[in-house]
Amino acid sequence: MAKRVSDITTIQLTSKTRDRLFRLKFRKTYDEFLWELCDAYETADKKAQK
């Protein structure tokens, strides 16, 4: 999942949300953590549609 600098963007979060995410991500980058979160959501959504 190598990123070029031009592929990187920013998102705005409140400090409270950033701190909460930090406690959940367990030494991963935010990008890795968010990919895993998206994968988990998509998997759960597919199961719910069955």
N, C-alpha and C positions, 0 to 999 in steps of 0.2 A: 504494500500500500504506500509506495513512495510517492511523495507529492512534490510537484514543482512549485516554486514560490508563487507563480501566477495562478495556481489552483487553490490557494489558501484564501479564505475569507474570514471575516469576524462576525460574531453574533454578540448581541448585547444582553447581559444578564444582570439581575440585581445581585448585590453582594450576598444576600441570603441564599439565593439559588446557587450561585457559584460555590459557596461554602458547603452547601448540601451535596452538590455534585462531587466536590472534592472528596468528601467522606465516603462516597460510593464507588469511586473509580479505582481504588486499590492499585496504585502505582502504574496505571496505564496512562497513556496520553488521553486528553479529552477526545481526540479524534477516534482512537481505538474504542474508548468507552461508548461513545455515541453510536458507532457502527454496531457494536454488540447490542446496545439498547434498541436500535432500529430493527436488527435481525430478530430479537426476542419479540418485539411488538408484531412484526410481520408474521412470525410463526404462530403466535397466539391468535392473531386475527384470522389466519387461514383455518385454524382448528375451530374457532367460533363459528365460521361460516359453514362448516360441515353439518 
